[in-house]
């Protein structure tokens, strides 16, 4: 659905069902250079499990208009403003990669609004090397190809996509190509500049699932484990032989882990 926030039209995927702000709201936040299509196999599943699903494209991503946001703190504040504008009092929030940083920041700053966290393939800090950062500015298509290949595990390079007729790599590249051309660099810069992750994670008291990928080369497993250790009483689950793009690469395993943690409706 379309929604106006801060004078900008943004796109919100709802899993094919009408969004009810008074329901059990489940928000899914995409990672760097991604958009709502990253969650296509989660949004529909949980919408039909009884959740009120909300999958926003951040400004400048996917089908949302406007310029990309510049900091993780801005993204977290934007999320809270979005919930306010829709009349949502509380929400469960799922983040992937950069979306984990946004989720941690929002949950730490607004603990009464975020009731549960699911952090997928994330860490408390996600630095980006200078070569890839420069490439995102001067050779975007090359950066997308590199990031997509690097972000998928060994099996994703061999087998067909979970959606019939697609390949993991081809789907990933097309998904990123529909964003504003400034989006990837803006996201990388925001991740590089975010330094509050350790303090934010330590302050979290909400139930939290850390769902990590064993073969993650973007946010290596050891950093995800550090995140899980920093969050009080968090639940840690590792999906074997999977890469960074867990929601797309291993949707059934991700959905099952989320269901077990959040509960069926």
C-alpha positions as CSV (number, residue, x, y, z in Angstrom):
1,X,0.0,0.0,0.0
2,X,1.0,3.6,-0.4
3,X,1.5,6.0,2.5
4,X,2.6,9.6,2.9
5,X,5.2,10.2,5.6
6,X,7.1,13.5,6.0
7,X,5.6,14.6,2.7
8,X,7.0,11.6,0.8
9,X,5.1,8.7,-0.7
10,X,6.4,5.4,0.6
11,X,5.6,1.8,-0.2
12,X,4.5,-0.6,2.5
13,X,4.1,-4.3,1.7
14,X,1.5,-6.0,3.8
15,X,1.7,-9.6,2.7
16,X,-1.5,-9.5,0.5
17,X,-3.8,-8.7,3.4
18,X,-5.2,-5.4,4.7
19,X,-3.1,-3.8,7.4
20,X,-4.7,-3.5,10.8
21,X,-2.8,-1.1,13.2
22,X,-4.6,-2.6,16.1
23,X,-3.5,-6.1,15.3
24,X,-0.3,-8.0,16.2
25,X,1.9,-5.8,14.1
26,X,5.1,-7.4,12.7
27,X,7.5,-5.1,11.0
28,X,10.3,-6.3,8.7
29,X,13.2,-4.0,7.9
30,X,15.4,-4.6,4.9
31,X,19.2,-4.4,4.7
32,X,21.6,-2.2,2.8
33,X,20.6,-1.7,-0.9
34,X,17.6,-3.9,-0.4
35,X,13.9,-3.4,-0.3
36,X,10.6,-5.1,0.6
37,X,11.2,-7.8,-2.0
38,X,13.8,-9.3,0.4
39,X,10.9,-10.3,2.6
40,X,8.5,-11.6,0.0
41,X,8.5,-15.2,1.4
42,X,8.1,-13.9,5.0
43,X,5.5,-11.2,4.5
44,X,2.9,-13.3,2.9
45,X,3.5,-16.2,5.3
46,X,3.1,-14.2,8.5
47,X,0.2,-12.2,7.1
48,X,-1.7,-15.4,6.6
49,X,-0.6,-16.6,10.1
50,X,-2.6,-13.8,11.6
51,X,0.0,-11.0,12.0
52,X,-0.6,-7.5,10.8
53,X,2.5,-7.3,8.5
54,X,4.3,-4.1,7.6
55,X,7.3,-4.2,5.3
56,X,8.4,-0.7,4.4
57,X,10.7,0.4,1.7
58,X,13.0,3.0,3.3
59,X,13.0,6.3,1.3
60,X,14.9,5.9,-1.9
61,X,14.5,2.2,-1.9
62,X,12.2,-0.1,-3.9
63,X,8.9,1.7,-4.6
64,X,9.4,4.5,-2.0
65,X,10.1,8.0,-3.2
66,X,12.5,10.5,-1.6
67,X,16.2,10.6,-0.8
68,X,17.9,7.8,1.2
69,X,18.2,8.4,4.9
70,X,21.7,9.2,6.0
71,X,22.2,7.6,9.4
72,X,21.0,4.6,11.3
73,X,19.6,6.9,14.0
74,X,17.6,8.7,11.3
75,X,16.2,5.3,10.1
76,X,15.2,4.3,13.7
77,X,13.5,7.7,14.2
78,X,11.8,7.2,10.8
79,X,10.5,3.8,11.9
80,X,8.9,5.3,15.0
81,X,7.4,8.1,13.0
82,X,6.0,5.5,10.6
83,X,4.3,3.6,13.5
84,X,2.9,6.9,14.9
85,X,1.5,7.9,11.5
86,X,-0.3,4.6,11.2
87,X,-1.6,4.6,14.7
88,X,0.5,1.6,15.8
89,X,1.1,1.5,19.5
90,X,3.5,-1.5,19.7
91,X,5.2,-3.8,17.2
92,X,7.5,-6.8,16.9
93,X,10.4,-5.8,14.6
94,X,12.5,-8.0,12.4
95,X,15.7,-6.7,10.9
96,X,18.1,-8.1,8.3
97,X,21.7,-6.9,8.2
98,X,21.5,-3.1,8.3
99,X,18.0,-3.6,9.4
100,X,19.4,-5.1,12.6
101,X,21.2,-1.9,13.4
102,X,18.0,0.0,12.9
103,X,16.0,-2.4,15.0
104,X,18.6,-2.4,17.9
105,X,18.6,1.5,17.9
106,X,14.8,1.8,17.8
107,X,14.4,-0.9,20.5
108,X,16.9,0.8,22.8
109,X,15.5,4.3,22.3
110,X,11.8,3.3,22.4
111,X,11.6,0.2,24.6
112,X,7.9,0.6,25.1
113,X,7.2,0.6,21.4
114,X,9.2,-2.5,20.3
115,X,8.1,-5.6,22.1
116,X,10.2,-8.3,20.4
117,X,13.2,-8.3,18.2
118,X,14.3,-10.8,15.5
119,X,17.9,-10.0,14.3
120,X,18.8,-11.8,11.1
121,X,22.4,-12.0,9.8
122,X,23.4,-9.0,11.8
123,X,25.9,-7.6,14.2
124,X,26.3,-4.6,16.5
125,X,28.5,-2.9,13.9
126,X,28.6,-3.5,10.1
127,X,31.7,-1.7,8.7
128,X,32.1,-1.6,4.9
129,X,35.5,-1.7,3.3
130,X,36.7,1.4,1.3
131,X,36.9,-0.5,-2.0
132,X,33.2,-1.5,-1.9
133,X,32.2,1.9,-0.6
134,X,33.9,3.6,-3.5
135,X,32.5,1.1,-5.9
136,X,29.0,1.8,-4.7
137,X,29.5,5.4,-5.8
138,X,31.5,5.1,-9.0
139,X,30.7,1.6,-10.3
140,X,27.2,0.7,-8.9
141,X,26.5,-2.3,-11.1
142,X,29.8,-3.9,-10.3
143,X,29.2,-3.2,-6.5
144,X,25.7,-4.8,-6.8
145,X,27.1,-7.9,-8.6
146,X,29.9,-8.3,-6.0
147,X,27.6,-7.8,-3.0
148,X,25.0,-10.2,-4.4
149,X,27.5,-12.9,-5.1
150,X,29.3,-12.4,-1.8
151,X,26.0,-12.3,0.1
152,X,24.9,-15.8,-0.9
153,X,26.1,-19.1,0.6
154,X,27.6,-21.9,-1.4
155,X,24.3,-23.7,-2.1
156,X,22.7,-20.5,-3.4
157,X,25.3,-20.4,-6.2
158,X,24.3,-23.9,-7.4
159,X,20.6,-24.2,-7.0
160,X,17.4,-22.5,-8.2
161,X,15.7,-19.8,-6.3
162,X,12.9,-20.6,-3.8
163,X,10.6,-18.8,-6.1
164,X,10.2,-20.9,-9.3
165,X,11.8,-19.5,-12.4
166,X,14.3,-17.3,-10.5
167,X,18.0,-17.7,-9.6
168,X,19.3,-16.4,-6.3
169,X,21.9,-14.2,-7.9
170,X,19.7,-12.9,-10.7
171,X,16.9,-12.1,-8.3
172,X,19.3,-10.3,-5.9
173,X,20.8,-8.2,-8.6
174,X,17.4,-7.1,-10.0
175,X,16.1,-6.4,-6.6
176,X,19.0,-4.0,-5.8
177,X,18.8,-2.4,-9.3
178,X,15.3,-0.9,-8.8
179,X,16.5,1.3,-5.9
180,X,17.6,5.0,-6.1
181,X,21.2,4.9,-7.4
182,X,22.3,6.8,-4.3
183,X,20.8,4.3,-2.0
184,X,23.6,1.7,-1.6
185,X,26.3,4.3,-0.9
186,X,24.0,6.0,1.6
187,X,23.3,2.8,3.4
188,X,27.0,1.8,3.4
189,X,27.9,5.2,4.8
190,X,25.2,5.0,7.5
191,X,26.5,1.5,8.6
192,X,30.1,2.8,8.6
193,X,29.2,5.8,10.8
194,X,27.1,3.9,13.3
195,X,28.9,3.5,16.7
196,X,26.0,3.1,19.2
197,X,25.4,-0.6,18.5
198,X,27.2,-2.1,21.5
199,X,25.6,0.3,24.0
200,X,22.2,-0.1,22.4
201,X,22.4,-3.9,22.4
202,X,23.4,-4.0,26.1
203,X,20.3,-1.9,27.0
204,X,17.8,-4.2,25.3
205,X,15.5,-6.2,27.7
206,X,12.9,-7.3,25.1
207,X,12.8,-10.9,24.0
208,X,15.2,-11.2,21.1
209,X,16.1,-13.9,18.6
210,X,19.4,-13.7,16.9
211,X,19.2,-15.8,13.7
212,X,22.6,-16.2,12.1
213,X,24.1,-17.8,8.9
214,X,27.0,-20.1,9.3
215,X,28.6,-19.1,6.0
216,X,27.9,-15.4,6.3
217,X,30.7,-13.5,4.6
218,X,29.1,-10.0,4.9
219,X,28.6,-10.1,8.7
220,X,30.7,-13.1,9.8
221,X,29.2,-15.4,12.3
222,X,31.6,-14.5,15.2
223,X,30.2,-10.9,15.2
224,X,26.6,-12.1,15.2
225,X,27.5,-14.3,18.2
226,X,29.0,-11.2,20.0
227,X,25.7,-9.5,19.4
228,X,23.7,-12.4,20.9
229,X,26.0,-12.4,23.9
230,X,25.5,-8.7,24.4
231,X,21.7,-8.8,24.5
232,X,20.4,-10.1,27.8
233,X,18.7,-13.5,27.6
234,X,18.7,-13.5,23.8
235,X,18.0,-16.7,21.8
236,X,20.6,-17.7,19.3
237,X,20.0,-19.9,16.3
238,X,22.4,-20.7,13.5
239,X,21.4,-21.9,10.1
240,X,24.1,-24.2,8.7
241,X,25.7,-23.7,5.3
242,X,23.7,-20.6,4.6
243,X,24.9,-17.1,3.5
244,X,24.0,-13.6,4.4
245,X,20.8,-13.4,2.4
246,X,19.0,-15.7,4.8
247,X,15.4,-14.5,4.2
248,X,15.7,-15.2,0.5
249,X,18.1,-18.1,0.6
250,X,16.6,-20.1,3.4
251,X,13.0,-18.8,3.7
252,X,11.5,-22.0,5.2
253,X,14.1,-22.2,7.9
254,X,13.8,-18.5,8.7
255,X,10.0,-18.7,8.8
256,X,10.1,-21.7,11.1
257,X,12.6,-20.0,13.5
258,X,10.5,-16.8,13.6
259,X,7.3,-18.8,14.2
260,X,8.8,-20.8,17.0
261,X,10.1,-17.5,18.6
262,X,7.1,-15.3,18.0
263,X,4.4,-17.9,18.3
264,X,1.6,-18.9,15.9
265,X,-1.5,-16.8,15.5
